[in-house]
């Protein structure tokens, strides 16, 4: 027997989410579609490495004019 188990307790947030899922059974599938749209992406590592290699380091103060160009 676990002393810390509270089998009959459900927080207000848990009860709200469970009632929301009962009212709209497609909610979880819609959430997964949204996540796939924004977050679950395949990353092209070669393209990412090329972009990092092609980046130009920014000067500490970008608005300072370069005296060599005058």
C-alpha positions as CSV (number, residue, x, y, z in Angstrom):
1,X,0.0,0.0,0.0
2,X,1.4,3.4,-1.0
3,X,1.0,6.0,1.7
4,X,1.0,8.9,-0.8
5,X,-1.5,7.6,-3.3
6,X,-4.8,9.4,-3.5
7,X,-6.8,7.3,-5.9
8,X,-10.1,9.3,-5.5
9,X,-8.6,12.8,-5.9
10,X,-8.7,14.7,-9.2
11,X,-7.7,18.3,-9.3
12,X,-10.0,21.0,-10.7
13,X,-7.8,21.3,-13.7
14,X,-7.9,17.6,-14.4
15,X,-11.7,17.5,-14.0
16,X,-12.0,20.5,-16.4
17,X,-9.8,18.9,-19.1
18,X,-11.6,15.6,-18.8
19,X,-15.0,17.3,-19.2
20,X,-13.7,19.2,-22.1
21,X,-12.5,16.0,-23.8
22,X,-16.0,14.4,-23.2
23,X,-17.7,17.4,-24.7
24,X,-15.4,17.4,-27.8
25,X,-14.0,14.0,-28.5
26,X,-12.0,15.3,-31.5
27,X,-10.1,17.8,-29.4
28,X,-7.1,15.6,-28.8
29,X,-6.8,14.8,-32.6
30,X,-7.0,18.5,-33.4
31,X,-4.3,19.3,-30.8
32,X,-2.0,16.6,-32.4
33,X,-2.6,18.2,-35.9
34,X,-1.7,21.6,-34.6
35,X,1.5,20.3,-33.0
36,X,2.4,18.5,-36.2
37,X,1.8,21.7,-38.2
38,X,4.1,23.9,-36.0
39,X,6.5,21.7,-34.1
40,X,7.0,18.2,-35.5
41,X,9.2,19.0,-38.5
42,X,11.9,17.0,-40.2
43,X,15.2,19.0,-40.1
44,X,17.6,18.9,-43.1
45,X,20.9,18.8,-41.1
46,X,23.0,19.4,-44.2
47,X,21.1,22.6,-45.2
48,X,21.2,23.8,-41.6
49,X,25.0,23.3,-41.4
50,X,25.5,25.1,-44.8
51,X,23.4,28.1,-43.5
52,X,25.5,28.2,-40.3
53,X,28.7,28.1,-42.3
54,X,27.5,30.9,-44.6
55,X,26.5,33.3,-41.9
56,X,28.6,36.4,-41.4
57,X,29.6,37.3,-37.8
58,X,27.9,40.6,-36.7
59,X,30.1,43.4,-35.3
60,X,29.6,44.3,-31.7
61,X,28.2,47.7,-32.6
62,X,26.4,47.4,-35.9
63,X,25.9,51.1,-36.5
64,X,29.5,52.1,-36.3
65,X,31.0,52.9,-39.7
66,X,34.0,51.1,-40.8
67,X,37.0,53.6,-41.0
68,X,38.6,51.5,-43.8
69,X,35.7,52.2,-46.1
70,X,36.1,56.0,-46.1
